[in-house]
Amino acid sequence: MRLVQILLPTHDNAGEPFPHALFAQVRAELTDAFGGVTAYLRAPATGLWDEGEQVVRDDIVIYETMVDRMDESWWLDYRGRLERRFRQDEIVIRALPMERI
């Protein structure tokens, strides 16, 4: 079993917040595909990374779902759709081994 996490920016590159409908669509898609989703929306995390001459900052929210089997082609396709929808060069999706206790 894997815990899949999706890190989504709260604002576009011009600093404008993304509409709530975009996040609701992600929630619905993951619920439909995997039977459930957890969204961490109330306290966005801050991501920082060095791009040479400047440090870039993003406020992000995290969506996560549990999957029994990793279908990498599905996730690669979904990541591409999210990158287009959120107008990002890259959306981070990570899968972590998970054990239910």
N, CA, C and O atoms as CSV, one atom per row, in Angstrom:
chain,resi,resn,atom,element,x,y,z
A,1,MET,N,N,0.849,-1.175,0.000
A,1,MET,CA,C,0.000,0.000,0.000
A,1,MET,C,C,0.891,1.234,0.000
A,1,MET,O,O,1.980,1.231,0.575
A,2,ARG,N,N,0.410,2.295,-0.658
A,2,ARG,CA,C,1.149,3.560,-0.751
A,2,ARG,C,C,0.249,4.723,-0.323
A,2,ARG,O,O,-0.965,4.710,-0.527
A,3,LEU,N,N,0.882,5.708,0.267
A,3,LEU,CA,C,0.237,6.980,0.547
A,3,LEU,C,C,0.749,7.945,-0.514
A,3,LEU,O,O,1.944,8.234,-0.570
A,4,VAL,N,N,-0.155,8.443,-1.357
A,4,VAL,CA,C,0.221,9.356,-2.432
A,4,VAL,C,C,-0.131,10.773,-2.002
A,4,VAL,O,O,-1.265,11.055,-1.615
A,5,GLN,N,N,0.852,11.653,-2.076
A,5,GLN,CA,C,0.658,13.048,-1.695
A,5,GLN,C,C,0.865,13.944,-2.912
A,5,GLN,O,O,1.795,13.749,-3.695
A,6,ILE,N,N,-0.018,14.927,-3.056
A,6,ILE,CA,C,0.059,15.903,-4.138
A,6,ILE,C,C,0.235,17.274,-3.505
A,6,ILE,O,O,-0.576,17.685,-2.675
A,7,LEU,N,N,1.289,17.982,-3.893
A,7,LEU,CA,C,1.561,19.319,-3.379
A,7,LEU,C,C,1.104,20.332,-4.422
A,7,LEU,O,O,1.655,20.396,-5.521
A,8,LEU,N,N,0.096,21.121,-4.069
A,8,LEU,CA,C,-0.490,22.083,-5.015
A,8,LEU,C,C,-0.285,23.514,-4.528
A,8,LEU,O,O,-0.468,23.801,-3.345
A,9,PRO,N,N,0.091,24.406,-5.431
A,9,PRO,CA,C,0.250,25.808,-5.045
A,9,PRO,C,C,-1.109,26.460,-4.805
A,9,PRO,O,O,-2.101,26.104,-5.439
A,10,THR,N,N,-1.139,27.414,-3.886
A,10,THR,CA,C,-2.389,28.125,-3.618
A,10,THR,C,C,-2.567,29.342,-4.522
A,10,THR,O,O,-3.678,29.850,-4.682
A,11,HIS,N,N,-1.443,29.814,-5.121
A,11,HIS,CA,C,-1.473,31.017,-5.966
A,11,HIS,C,C,-0.720,30.764,-7.268
A,11,HIS,O,O,0.172,29.917,-7.324
A,12,ASP,N,N,-1.086,31.503,-8.310
A,12,ASP,CA,C,-0.358,31.394,-9.569
A,12,ASP,C,C,0.944,32.202,-9.491
A,12,ASP,O,O,1.243,32.802,-8.459
A,13,ASN,N,N,1.704,32.215,-10.565
A,13,ASN,CA,C,3.008,32.878,-10.559
A,13,ASN,C,C,2.907,34.397,-10.443
A,13,ASN,O,O,3.892,35.060,-10.117
A,14,ALA,N,N,1.726,34.952,-10.705
A,14,ALA,CA,C,1.509,36.391,-10.554
A,14,ALA,C,C,0.998,36.741,-9.153
A,14,ALA,O,O,0.757,37.910,-8.850
A,15,GLY,N,N,0.833,35.717,-8.297
A,15,GLY,CA,C,0.376,35.958,-6.940
A,15,GLY,C,C,-1.122,35.925,-6.748
A,15,GLY,O,O,-1.614,36.186,-5.650
A,16,GLU,N,N,-1.861,35.606,-7.809
A,16,GLU,CA,C,-3.326,35.534,-7.719
A,16,GLU,C,C,-3.744,34.168,-7.169
A,16,GLU,O,O,-3.235,33.143,-7.621
A,17,PRO,N,N,-4.660,34.142,-6.205
A,17,PRO,CA,C,-5.111,32.852,-5.677
A,17,PRO,C,C,-5.879,32.058,-6.727
A,17,PRO,O,O,-6.639,32.613,-7.521
A,18,PHE,N,N,-5.662,30.747,-6.711
A,18,PHE,CA,C,-6.435,29.881,-7.592
A,18,PHE,C,C,-7.861,29.778,-7.072
A,18,PHE,O,O,-8.077,29.808,-5.860
A,19,PRO,N,N,-8.836,29.658,-7.962
A,19,PRO,CA,C,-10.228,29.532,-7.523
A,19,PRO,C,C,-10.453,28.233,-6.746
A,19,PRO,O,O,-9.835,27.204,-7.019
A,20,HIS,N,N,-11.344,28.318,-5.786
A,20,HIS,CA,C,-11.659,27.136,-4.958
A,20,HIS,C,C,-12.148,25.969,-5.804
A,20,HIS,O,O,-11.956,24.809,-5.438
A,21,ALA,N,N,-12.778,26.272,-6.937
A,21,ALA,CA,C,-13.300,25.211,-7.802
A,21,ALA,C,C,-12.191,24.277,-8.294
A,21,ALA,O,O,-12.435,23.085,-8.485
A,22,LEU,N,N,-10.981,24.795,-8.501
A,22,LEU,CA,C,-9.872,23.931,-8.935
A,22,LEU,C,C,-9.547,22.887,-7.872
A,22,LEU,O,O,-9.293,21.724,-8.189
A,23,PHE,N,N,-9.555,23.307,-6.614
A,23,PHE,CA,C,-9.243,22.385,-5.523
A,23,PHE,C,C,-10.391,21.398,-5.295
A,23,PHE,O,O,-10.159,20.231,-4.982
A,24,ALA,N,N,-11.628,21.872,-5.455
A,24,ALA,CA,C,-12.778,20.970,-5.329
A,24,ALA,C,C,-12.744,19.905,-6.414
A,24,ALA,O,O,-13.131,18.761,-6.176
A,25,GLN,N,N,-12.284,20.273,-7.604
A,25,GLN,CA,C,-12.182,19.310,-8.701
A,25,GLN,C,C,-11.158,18.220,-8.370
A,25,GLN,O,O,-11.402,17.043,-8.636
A,26,VAL,N,N,-10.026,18.599,-7.798
A,26,VAL,CA,C,-9.015,17.612,-7.398
A,26,VAL,C,C,-9.601,16.671,-6.351
A,26,VAL,O,O,-9.433,15.455,-6.436
A,27,ARG,N,N,-10.289,17.241,-5.365
A,27,ARG,CA,C,-10.900,16.425,-4.314
A,27,ARG,C,C,-11.880,15.419,-4.911
A,27,ARG,O,O,-11.878,14.248,-4.531
A,28,ALA,N,N,-12.714,15.871,-5.839
A,28,ALA,CA,C,-13.701,14.977,-6.457
A,28,ALA,C,C,-13.024,13.901,-7.298
A,28,ALA,O,O,-13.426,12.739,-7.257
A,29,GLU,N,N,-12.007,14.276,-8.054
A,29,GLU,CA,C,-11.313,13.301,-8.904
A,29,GLU,C,C,-10.648,12.204,-8.078
A,29,GLU,O,O,-10.735,11.025,-8.421
A,30,LEU,N,N,-9.986,12.591,-6.991
A,30,LEU,CA,C,-9.305,11.589,-6.167
A,30,LEU,C,C,-10.299,10.711,-5.413
A,30,LEU,O,O,-10.073,9.513,-5.244
A,31,THR,N,N,-11.390,11.306,-4.965
A,31,THR,CA,C,-12.426,10.515,-4.289
A,31,THR,C,C,-13.043,9.514,-5.258
A,31,THR,O,O,-13.249,8.353,-4.904
A,32,ASP,N,N,-13.336,9.954,-6.470
A,32,ASP,CA,C,-13.910,9.053,-7.468
A,32,ASP,C,C,-12.943,7.933,-7.830
A,32,ASP,O,O,-13.349,6.779,-7.965
A,33,ALA,N,N,-11.668,8.268,-7.986
A,33,ALA,CA,C,-10.689,7.280,-8.436
A,33,ALA,C,C,-10.271,6.313,-7.339
A,33,ALA,O,O,-10.014,5.143,-7.620
A,34,PHE,N,N,-10.198,6.781,-6.079
A,34,PHE,CA,C,-9.603,5.967,-5.022
A,34,PHE,C,C,-10.478,5.795,-3.789
A,34,PHE,O,O,-10.067,5.154,-2.822
A,35,GLY,N,N,-11.676,6.359,-3.813
A,35,GLY,CA,C,-12.609,6.139,-2.715
A,35,GLY,C,C,-12.454,7.094,-1.549
A,35,GLY,O,O,-13.211,7.006,-0.582
A,36,GLY,N,N,-11.496,8.000,-1.613
A,36,GLY,CA,C,-11.338,8.959,-0.529
A,36,GLY,C,C,-10.099,9.806,-0.704
A,36,GLY,O,O,-9.193,9.477,-1.470
A,37,VAL,N,N,-10.083,10.903,0.026
A,37,VAL,CA,C,-8.955,11.838,-0.039
A,37,VAL,C,C,-8.925,12.621,1.268
A,37,VAL,O,O,-9.963,12.875,1.878
A,38,THR,N,N,-7.743,12.993,1.682
A,38,THR,CA,C,-7.564,13.914,2.797
A,38,THR,C,C,-6.895,15.158,2.238
A,38,THR,O,O,-5.904,15.064,1.514
A,39,ALA,N,N,-7.438,16.326,2.573
A,39,ALA,CA,C,-6.888,17.583,2.071
A,39,ALA,C,C,-6.472,18.447,3.255
A,39,ALA,O,O,-7.254,18.672,4.178
A,40,TYR,N,N,-5.242,18.924,3.218
A,40,TYR,CA,C,-4.719,19.837,4.226
A,40,TYR,C,C,-4.752,21.233,3.620
A,40,TYR,O,O,-3.842,21.628,2.890
A,41,LEU,N,N,-5.824,21.985,3.935
A,41,LEU,CA,C,-6.080,23.254,3.267
A,41,LEU,C,C,-6.016,24.466,4.193
A,41,LEU,O,O,-5.778,25.577,3.719
A,42,ARG,N,N,-6.216,24.291,5.462
A,42,ARG,CA,C,-6.398,25.429,6.356
A,42,ARG,C,C,-5.109,26.160,6.722
A,42,ARG,O,O,-5.139,27.365,6.975
A,43,ALA,N,N,-4.014,25.478,6.752
A,43,ALA,CA,C,-2.740,26.112,7.112
A,43,ALA,C,C,-1.725,25.770,6.026
A,43,ALA,O,O,-0.930,24.843,6.185
A,44,PRO,N,N,-1.751,26.516,4.925
A,44,PRO,CA,C,-0.832,26.175,3.836
A,44,PRO,C,C,0.612,26.109,4.306
A,44,PRO,O,O,1.049,26.899,5.142
A,45,ALA,N,N,1.328,25.166,3.760
A,45,ALA,CA,C,2.758,25.036,4.031
A,45,ALA,C,C,3.496,25.990,3.104
A,45,ALA,O,O,2.977,26.379,2.057
A,46,THR,N,N,4.694,26.359,3.491
A,46,THR,CA,C,5.512,27.236,2.661
A,46,THR,C,C,6.684,26.445,2.122
A,46,THR,O,O,7.431,25.825,2.879
A,47,GLY,N,N,6.840,26.470,0.807
A,47,GLY,CA,C,7.977,25.817,0.161
A,47,GLY,C,C,8.942,26.868,-0.352
A,47,GLY,O,O,8.530,27.872,-0.932
A,48,LEU,N,N,10.217,26.635,-0.137
A,48,LEU,CA,C,11.263,27.535,-0.627
A,48,LEU,C,C,12.264,26.726,-1.422
A,48,LEU,O,O,12.605,25.607,-1.040
A,49,TRP,N,N,12.743,27.290,-2.543
A,49,TRP,CA,C,13.810,26.637,-3.274
A,49,TRP,C,C,14.669,27.678,-3.965
A,49,TRP,O,O,14.204,28.759,-4.326
A,50,ASP,N,N,15.919,27.330,-4.139
A,50,ASP,CA,C,16.911,28.237,-4.720
A,50,ASP,C,C,16.933,28.069,-6.232
A,50,ASP,O,O,17.129,26.965,-6.740
A,51,GLU,N,N,16.729,29.169,-6.947
A,51,GLU,CA,C,16.801,29.148,-8.405
A,51,GLU,C,C,17.990,29.975,-8.887
A,51,GLU,O,O,17.892,30.703,-9.875
A,52,GLY,N,N,19.108,29.857,-8.182
A,52,GLY,CA,C,20.309,30.570,-8.595
A,52,GLY,C,C,20.390,31.949,-7.983
A,52,GLY,O,O,20.964,32.120,-6.907
A,53,GLU,N,N,19.815,32.944,-8.663
A,53,GLU,CA,C,19.905,34.326,-8.200
A,53,GLU,C,C,18.816,34.704,-7.205
A,53,GLU,O,O,18.895,35.759,-6.576
A,54,GLN,N,N,17.814,33.867,-7.055
A,54,GLN,CA,C,16.730,34.195,-6.130
A,54,GLN,C,C,16.175,32.945,-5.473
A,54,GLN,O,O,16.302,31.837,-5.994
A,55,VAL,N,N,15.558,33.147,-4.322
A,55,VAL,CA,C,14.845,32.076,-3.637
A,55,VAL,C,C,13.368,32.252,-3.947
A,55,VAL,O,O,12.803,33.326,-3.741
A,56,VAL,N,N,12.753,31.197,-4.438
A,56,VAL,CA,C,11.342,31.220,-4.822
A,56,VAL,C,C,10.524,30.638,-3.686
A,56,VAL,O,O,10.930,29.674,-3.037
A,57,ARG,N,N,9.357,31.243,-3.456
A,57,ARG,CA,C,8.475,30.797,-2.372
A,57,ARG,C,C,7.128,30.407,-2.953
A,57,ARG,O,O,6.606,31.082,-3.840
A,58,ASP,N,N,6.574,29.328,-2.456
A,58,ASP,CA,C,5.222,28.896,-2.802
A,58,ASP,C,C,4.485,28.540,-1.525
A,58,ASP,O,O,5.047,27.893,-0.642
A,59,ASP,N,N,3.239,28.957,-1.421
A,59,ASP,CA,C,2.354,28.429,-0.389
A,59,ASP,C,C,1.625,27.267,-1.035
A,59,ASP,O,O,1.088,27.390,-2.136
A,60,ILE,N,N,1.610,26.129,-0.337
A,60,ILE,CA,C,1.026,24.924,-0.915
A,60,ILE,C,C,0.006,24.300,0.030
A,60,ILE,O,O,0.035,24.509,1.242
A,61,VAL,N,N,-0.884,23.536,-0.562
A,61,VAL,CA,C,-1.781,22.658,0.180
A,61,VAL,C,C,-1.449,21.230,-0.255
A,61,VAL,O,O,-0.881,21.007,-1.324
A,62,ILE,N,N,-1.810,20.283,0.585
A,62,ILE,CA,C,-1.460,18.886,0.313
A,62,ILE,C,C,-2.740,18.054,0.279
A,62,ILE,O,O,-3.588,18.135,1.168
A,63,TYR,N,N,-2.847,17.257,-0.773
A,63,TYR,CA,C,-3.905,16.258,-0.893
A,63,TYR,C,C,-3.243,14.902,-0.802
A,63,TYR,O,O,-2.170,14.691,-1.368
A,64,GLU,N,N,-3.878,13.976,-0.089
A,64,GLU,CA,C,-3.312,12.631,-0.042
A,64,GLU,C,C,-4.408,11.591,-0.118
A,64,GLU,O,O,-5.538,11.792,0.328
A,65,THR,N,N,-4.022,10.467,-0.704
A,65,THR,CA,C,-4.929,9.340,-0.831
A,65,THR,C,C,-4.117,8.054,-0.684
A,65,THR,O,O,-2.906,8.043,-0.906
A,66,MET,N,N,-4.787,6.990,-0.314
A,66,MET,CA,C,-4.126,5.692,-0.179
A,66,MET,C,C,-4.475,4.833,-1.391
A,66,MET,O,O,-5.623,4.797,-1.833
A,67,VAL,N,N,-3.471,4.146,-1.918
A,67,VAL,CA,C,-3.695,3.260,-3.052
A,67,VAL,C,C,-3.100,1.899,-2.751
A,67,VAL,O,O,-2.041,1.792,-2.133
A,68,ASP,N,N,-3.794,0.859,-3.196
A,68,ASP,CA,C,-3.288,-0.505,-3.021
A,68,ASP,C,C,-2.168,-0.802,-4.003
A,68,ASP,O,O,-1.217,-1.514,-3.683
A,69,ARG,N,N,-2.294,-0.244,-5.211
A,69,ARG,CA,C,-1.342,-0.530,-6.284
A,69,ARG,C,C,-1.018,0.768,-6.991
A,69,ARG,O,O,-1.912,1.561,-7.287
A,70,MET,N,N,0.271,0.989,-7.264
A,70,MET,CA,C,0.692,2.202,-7.973
A,70,MET,C,C,0.562,1.991,-9.476
A,70,MET,O,O,1.208,1.115,-10.051
A,71,ASP,N,N,-0.267,2.791,-10.094
A,71,ASP,CA,C,-0.395,2.800,-11.545
A,71,ASP,C,C,0.353,4.047,-12.022
A,71,ASP,O,O,-0.234,5.121,-12.157
A,72,GLU,N,N,1.645,3.891,-12.274
A,72,GLU,CA,C,2.491,5.045,-12.581
A,72,GLU,C,C,2.028,5.801,-13.820
A,72,GLU,O,O,2.129,7.028,-13.858
A,73,SER,N,N,1.531,5.111,-14.819
A,73,SER,CA,C,1.090,5.811,-16.021
A,73,SER,C,C,-0.120,6.697,-15.711
A,73,SER,O,O,-0.230,7.802,-16.240
A,74,TRP,N,N,-1.029,6.214,-14.852
A,74,TRP,CA,C,-2.175,7.045,-14.464
A,74,TRP,C,C,-1.692,8.283,-13.746
A,74,TRP,O,O,-2.155,9.386,-14.036
A,75,TRP,N,N,-0.764,8.121,-12.805
A,75,TRP,CA,C,-0.271,9.259,-12.025
A,75,TRP,C,C,0.521,10.241,-12.885
A,75,TRP,O,O,0.425,11.451,-12.680
A,76,LEU,N,N,1.300,9.742,-13.843
A,76,LEU,CA,C,2.025,10.644,-14.741
A,76,LEU,C,C,1.045,11.472,-15.579
A,76,LEU,O,O,1.243,12.673,-15.761
A,77,ASP,N,N,-0.001,10.834,-16.082
A,77,ASP,CA,C,-1.020,11.544,-16.839
A,77,ASP,C,C,-1.732,12.571,-15.959
A,77,ASP,O,O,-1.960,13.703,-16.383
A,78,TYR,N,N,-2.080,12.178,-14.744
A,78,TYR,CA,C,-2.782,13.076,-13.834
A,78,TYR,C,C,-1.902,14.273,-13.469
A,78,TYR,O,O,-2.377,15.408,-13.423
A,79,ARG,N,N,-0.629,14.017,-13.212
A,79,ARG,CA,C,0.298,15.115,-12.909
A,79,ARG,C,C,0.337,16.111,-14.072
A,79,ARG,O,O,0.327,17.320,-13.840
A,80,GLY,N,N,0.382,15.632,-15.302
A,80,GLY,CA,C,0.366,16.512,-16.457
A,80,GLY,C,C,-0.892,17.360,-16.514
A,80,GLY,O,O,-0.834,18.550,-16.825
A,81,ARG,N,N,-2.031,16.745,-16.212
A,81,ARG,CA,C,-3.288,17.501,-16.210
A,81,ARG,C,C,-3.266,18.585,-15.132
A,81,ARG,O,O,-3.714,19.709,-15.360
A,82,LEU,N,N,-2.736,18.234,-13.952
A,82,LEU,CA,C,-2.656,19.224,-12.874
A,82,LEU,C,C,-1.696,20.355,-13.232
A,82,LEU,O,O,-1.966,21.518,-12.933
A,83,GLU,N,N,-0.585,20.022,-13.867
A,83,GLU,CA,C,0.376,21.059,-14.263
A,83,GLU,C,C,-0.258,22.049,-15.239
A,83,GLU,O,O,-0.018,23.253,-15.147
A,84,ARG,N,N,-1.048,21.557,-16.151
A,84,ARG,CA,C,-1.741,22.450,-17.079
A,84,ARG,C,C,-2.823,23.263,-16.362
A,84,ARG,O,O,-2.943,24.470,-16.569
A,85,ARG,N,N,-3.592,22.599,-15.532
A,85,ARG,CA,C,-4.702,23.253,-14.837
A,85,ARG,C,C,-4.207,24.363,-13.905
A,85,ARG,O,O,-4.811,25.433,-13.824
A,86,PHE,N,N,-3.102,24.094,-13.203
A,86,PHE,CA,C,-2.560,25.062,-12.253
A,86,PHE,C,C,-1.431,25.909,-12.866
A,86,PHE,O,O,-0.791,26.694,-12.166
A,87,ARG,N,N,-1.195,25.745,-14.166
A,87,ARG,CA,C,-0.192,26.523,-14.899
A,87,ARG,C,C,1.174,26.475,-14.197
A,87,ARG,O,O,1.762,27.508,-13.878
A,88,GLN,N,N,1.656,25.257,-13.967
A,88,GLN,CA,C,2.923,25.044,-13.283
A,88,GLN,C,C,3.870,24.242,-14.159
A,88,GLN,O,O,3.444,23.390,-14.938
A,89,ASP,N,N,5.166,24.526,-14.022
A,89,ASP,CA,C,6.169,23.721,-14.720
A,89,ASP,C,C,6.203,22.301,-14.163
A,89,ASP,O,O,6.400,21.335,-14.900
A,90,GLU,N,N,6.008,22.192,-12.853
A,90,GLU,CA,C,6.024,20.871,-12.226
A,90,GLU,C,C,5.144,20.880,-10.987
A,90,GLU,O,O,5.213,21.793,-10.164
A,91,ILE,N,N,4.326,19.862,-10.870
A,91,ILE,CA,C,3.571,19.566,-9.654
A,91,ILE,C,C,4.244,18.354,-9.028
A,91,ILE,O,O,4.503,17.361,-9.708
A,92,VAL,N,N,4.527,18.434,-7.738
A,92,VAL,CA,C,5.160,17.311,-7.044
A,92,VAL,C,C,4.076,16.346,-6.573
A,92,VAL,O,O,3.139,16.724,-5.870
A,93,ILE,N,N,4.236,15.097,-6.982
A,93,ILE,CA,C,3.415,14.000,-6.474
A,93,ILE,C,C,4.398,12.963,-5.961
A,93,ILE,O,O,5.291,12.527,-6.687
A,94,ARG,N,N,4.230,12.575,-4.714
A,94,ARG,CA,C,5.142,11.588,-4.132
A,94,ARG,C,C,4.344,10.440,-3.536
A,94,ARG,O,O,3.232,10.621,-3.039
A,95,ALA,N,N,4.941,9.251,-3.598
A,95,ALA,CA,C,4.296,8.048,-3.070
A,95,ALA,C,C,5.191,7.469,-1.988
A,95,ALA,O,O,6.381,7.242,-2.205
A,96,LEU,N,N,4.608,7.235,-0.826
A,96,LEU,CA,C,5.349,6.735,0.318
A,96,LEU,C,C,4.812,5.357,0.704
A,96,LEU,O,O,3.600,5.139,0.681
A,97,PRO,N,N,5.699,4.428,1.057
A,97,PRO,CA,C,5.208,3.135,1.535
A,97,PRO,C,C,4.363,3.363,2.799
A,97,PRO,O,O,4.677,4.215,3.629
A,98,MET,N,N,3.297,2.588,2.918
A,98,MET,CA,C,2.403,2.772,4.054
A,98,MET,C,C,1.944,1.419,4.565
A,98,MET,O,O,1.684,0.494,3.794
A,99,GLU,N,N,1.851,1.329,5.876
A,99,GLU,CA,C,1.349,0.111,6.508
A,99,GLU,C,C,0.221,0.508,7.449
A,99,GLU,O,O,0.405,1.359,8.319
A,100,ARG,N,N,-0.943,-0.105,7.279
A,100,ARG,CA,C,-2.054,0.145,8.188
A,100,ARG,C,C,-1.785,-0.580,9.500
A,100,ARG,O,O,-1.327,-1.723,9.511
A,101,ILE,N,N,-2.076,0.100,10.606
A,101,ILE,CA,C,-1.908,-0.552,11.908
A,101,ILE,C,C,-3.191,-0.484,12.693
A,101,ILE,O,O,-3.253,-0.979,13.818
